[in-house]
Amino acid sequence: METKAELEALAMELNPVVGFWDPLKLSDKEFWGQSNEATIGFLRESEIKHGRIAMAGFVGFIVHSNGIRTQGDGIVAGIPEGLSAPDTWDAMPEIAKWQIILFVGVMEALRENKAVLAGDGEKHYMKGGKPGYFPTFDMVPHPVPFTLYDPFGATKKFSEEKKANLRLKEINNGRLAMIGLFGFLAEGSVPGSVPLLKGVIPAYAGEVMAPFSSNIFVAP
């Protein structure tokens, strides 16, 4: 279980110029009546997970904004070309959105399941487990030949020093991706709000936060 002192040491490794930055004092809290160490485990896991999602989202935003399509995809074939990334989401049929949400839900259920983690010899991230660890699919009844985190086993060849260095880079890149992705969304919703992206990101007239509200399946 990590402590605040370890968070402060990690911050210096990640960015010695900024150092430890916690304006809301979240690292002093005890969420849901859990210990401070469990709360720090939750915060560490959340940052890594959302950083990974943002990195994928950043690339995905660029892919959709440039009209790059997967050949043979029937759903994509029915979506008009020349749309911005948010407009592409609005144009997707409901069944496609449900497939995405269902897949994400299944992945979340796996990574939160104590039995699945125990099958890999791991613990939950709020109980002393590794932040950012995604379990293998060994506990899934249907055989799955690859893992989601490292499908080709590339990291098995790395030294512990290299792995530690890559973990630091992943956090920094994830933080940058979160800022970058919201920069895209801000410029699309409020043209000119991000001067460097003015004229690069097309305007979006819909509700950019719709995927997080009750009208998730309703195009603005």
BELZI-V758198 format. One record per backbone hydrogen bond with DSSP energy under -0.5 kcal/mol. NH is the residue of the N-H (numbers start at 0). CO is the residue of the C=O. If there is no record, write none. Layout:
nh-><NH | NH>
co-><CO | CO>
This chain:
nh-><6 | 7 | 8 | 9 | 10 | 11 | 12 | 13 | 14 | 18 | 20 | 21 | 24 | 27 | 28 | 32 | 33 | 38 | 39 | 40 | 41 | 42 | 43 | 44 | 45 | 46 | 47 | 48 | 49 | 50 | 51 | 52 | 53 | 54 | 55 | 56 | 57 | 58 | 59 | 60 | 61 | 62 | 63 | 64 | 65 | 66 | 67 | 70 | 72 | 73 | 76 | 77 | 77 | 78 | 87 | 88 | 89 | 90 | 91 | 91 | 95 | 96 | 97 | 98 | 99 | 100 | 101 | 102 | 103 | 104 | 105 | 106 | 107 | 108 | 109 | 110 | 111 | 112 | 112 | 116 | 117 | 118 | 119 | 119 | 120 | 121 | 126 | 128 | 132 | 134 | 139 | 152 | 155 | 156 | 157 | 162 | 163 | 164 | 165 | 166 | 167 | 168 | 169 | 170 | 171 | 172 | 173 | 174 | 175 | 176 | 177 | 178 | 179 | 180 | 181 | 182 | 183 | 184 | 185 | 186 | 187 | 188 | 189 | 192 | 196 | 197 | 199 | 200 | 201 | 203 | 207 | 209 | 211 | 212 | 215 | 217 | 218>
co-><2 | 3 | 4 | 5 | 6 | 7 | 8 | 9 | 10 | 14 | 18 | 19 | 21 | 24 | 25 | 29 | 30 | 34 | 35 | 36 | 37 | 38 | 39 | 40 | 41 | 42 | 43 | 44 | 45 | 46 | 47 | 48 | 49 | 50 | 51 | 52 | 53 | 54 | 55 | 56 | 57 | 58 | 59 | 60 | 61 | 63 | 62 | 68 | 69 | 71 | 72 | 73 | 74 | 75 | 83 | 84 | 85 | 86 | 87 | 88 | 92 | 92 | 93 | 94 | 95 | 96 | 97 | 98 | 99 | 100 | 101 | 102 | 103 | 104 | 105 | 106 | 107 | 108 | 109 | 112 | 113 | 114 | 115 | 116 | 117 | 116 | 123 | 123 | 129 | 132 | 136 | 149 | 152 | 153 | 154 | 158 | 159 | 160 | 161 | 162 | 163 | 164 | 165 | 166 | 167 | 168 | 169 | 170 | 171 | 172 | 173 | 174 | 175 | 176 | 177 | 178 | 179 | 180 | 181 | 182 | 183 | 184 | 185 | 189 | 193 | 194 | 196 | 196 | 199 | 187 | 205 | 206 | 208 | 209 | 212 | 214 | 216>
